[in-house]
Amino acid sequence: MIQAKDIKKTYPNGVEALRGFSLLVKPSEVVVIVGPSGSGKSTFLRCLNGLEEIDRGSIVIDNIPLDHSKQNRMAIRREVGMVFQSFNLFPHMTVRENINLAQMLVRKKNRKQAEETTKDLLGKVGMLEKIEAKPGQLSGGQQQRVAIARALAMKPKIMLFDEATSALDPEMIGEVLEVMKALANEGMTMVVVTHEMGFAREAGDHIVFMEDGLIVEQADSRDFFSNPREERTRLFLSQIL
């Protein structure tokens, strides 16, 4: 589903965010990327949907190369949903309007079609009763669940989660992780950057440990947590588990 080869990215200030690595993500696989802050995890996610340009290497998503072709970039953005640390909801719009908007603008649905999808997805994330609320009337966890519903409304084949729970109060993290676990169980292809090791262990098929713009170790979830090969991985896990 995702083929990233020899990815390099240096910011204008000279910081090497990604220093050349490759990663494959299979259909319906949940890949969880972990590592210390500043290791390049979020930059890699932003490169996957074209929010950041790579300096070298190649990215192919569902057989579409992410190149400079506007047509390809638009096709990839339609296939890839992204949920950020900040919820990015339009504050002046209701929950209903926030989720209807892109469906009507990008997917060219009429209002009735968009409404059906919106109500279905709000039910799925447990937010249907808040359909007329404005974002400012919702808790952080509720806003993030609406943001997930909005991303799903575009019918993506892949979902990217960039530290989707790190801005939330501890008691709200669980409600968002439950929605993410449900998506994983339904077979959604997901790439998740997170510090939530419980989620990584429970929902992740494949764990990738990054540091300094490189992949230090990657393995299936069971092996990663029970039998890490690299000393650096063992040190990281001993500090957070």
N, C-alpha and C positions, 0 to 999 in steps of 0.2 A: 504493500500500500504506500509506503514511504521508503525511498532509497536516497540516502544522503551520502555523498562520497567526497572525502578529502576536503571537508568544509573549513574554510579559513575566513576570519572576519577581524579586521583591525579598525578601531574607531579613529576619527580624525585627531584625537589627542594622543594617539600612539598606543593606546591600550589594546593588547592582543586578546580579544574576547574568546575567539575560537582559533585553535592552532593546528587544525588539520586532523579530522577524525571522520569515521564513516559509521553509519547506523542504518539498519534495516528494520522496518516495522511491518509485520504481517497483518493481513486482514483480520479483524476482530481481536487483535492483540492489545493488551493494556501495557504500555511501556511507561515505567515510572523513572524519572530522572531525579537523582538526589545528589547532594554535595554541599560544601560550604558556600556561603554567600560570595558572589563575585567569581564563581567558577565557570560562568558562561551558559548556565542552564536556560535562563530566560532569553538571552540573545539567540540561542539556537531555536527556541520556539518561534521567536519573531521572524527568524529567517525562513522558517517552514511555510509561513503564509505571506511572505513578501513584504512584511513591515520593515525588515532590515535587508539590505543588499549584502550578498556574500562577495568576498574578494576573489576566492578561488574555490574550485570544486563544483559539484552539481547536485541539484535536488530534483527528484522526479516523484510526483505524487499521483497515484492512480494512473500511471503511464503518461502523465502530462508533465513535460519538463518545465521547471520554474526558470524561465529565461526572461529576456527583455521584451518578449512579445506581450502586448497588452491583452490580447485575446486569451493567451495561456494563463496570465496572471488572474484575469477575471474568472476564468473557469476554475482555477484552483481555489480562489476565495469563496466561490459558491460551494465547493466540496468540503471546505475546512471551516469548522466553527471554532471560535476562540473565546475563552472566558478568562478575564484578567483578574488581577488582585483587586483593582478598583472596579466598581460595578458598571460604570459608564452608561447608566440609564439616563434618559432625557428627563430632567427634574420637572419640567412643566407639563409632561404628558402622564396620563394614567398608565397603569400596568398594561391594560388592554391596548392602548395606543402605542406604547413602546414595542410590543410584540407584533402588532399588526403592520407597523410601518415598513420594515424591510421586506416583508412578504409581498406587500403591494408594490413597492418601488422596484425591487430586484427580481422577485419571482413573478411579478405581474399578475398576482392574484386579485380578484375582486374582493370587496369588503366581506362579503358573506363567506367566501372560501377562507380568507385570512382568519375571520372570527372563529370558524370551526376548529382550525388548527390551534389557535391561541387558547381556546377553552380546553381543548384536549390536553395540551402541554401543561397548562396551569394546574389542571387536575393531577397530572402525573407528578409534578413537583410539589403538590400540596399547597397551592397558592390561589386556587380558584376563587375563594371567598374575598380575596384582595384585588379583584380585577379592576375595580374602579378607584383604587387607592393611588396616590402619587408616591414616588420613591421616598420623599421626605417623611412619609407616614409609616414607613416600613423599617424593621430592624435590619442590621447588616446581613444577617443570614437570610432573611426574606428577600432582600434586594439581590443577593447573589443567586438565589433560586430562580428569581425572575430573569436574571441575566442568562442563566443556563437555558431556561425555556426559550428565551429570545434567540439564542444561538441554534437551538434544536429546530426552531420554526423554519429555518432555511434548509432543512432536510440534508444536513451535511453527512458525508461518509466518514469523516474523521473529526474528532473533537480534541482541541488542545486546551489544557488547563494550566495557566501560569500562576502558581501559588494562590489558587482560588480561595483558600481559607485563611491566608496569613494576616488579612486585615480585620478578621472577625474576633469577637470576644470568645473565650474558650467554650462557653455553653452553646454557642451558635455554630461551632465548627462541625459538630456531629450531624446536624440537619443537612448541611451541604454535602458532607461526605456520603451520607445515605443516598442522596440523589445520584452522586457519581458512581457509587457501588451498583445501584440499580441499572445505570447505563452500561456499566461493564458487564453485568450479568446478561444483558440483552444482546451483547455481541458488538457493541459500538467499538470501532478502532479508536484508541485514545493514547495520547502522549501527555503525561501529567508531570509537571514540576511541582514538588511538594516537600515539606519538612515533616509531614504526617507519616511516620514509619508504620503505624498500625494499618493505615490505608494501603501503603506500599506492600506490606506483607500479605494483607488479606485479598486485595483486588488486583495487584500487579502480577502480570505473567512474566515480565522481563524487567529487571532492575538495572539501571545504568548509573554508575557513580562517576561524577565529573569533578575535576579540580584543575584550575589554571588553564581552562580552555581545551582540556583533553579528557578523553574517557580513560579513567584509571582501571576500571573493571566493569564488566557486564556479565550477567548470569541470570538464569531463571530465579524466580523469587525464593524458592526453598533453598537453593544452593547459596544464593547471595547472603541470606541471613544466617544460615546454619554453618556454612563452610566458606567464608570469603578467602580468596587466594592471596590478595595483596595486603601487605602490612598496613598501607595507608587506609585501605578500606576497613580493616579490623579496628584501627585507631578511631576512625570516624564513627563506626557503629558503637564502640565502647563508650564514646562520649554522649551519644544521644539515646541509647537504648537503656 
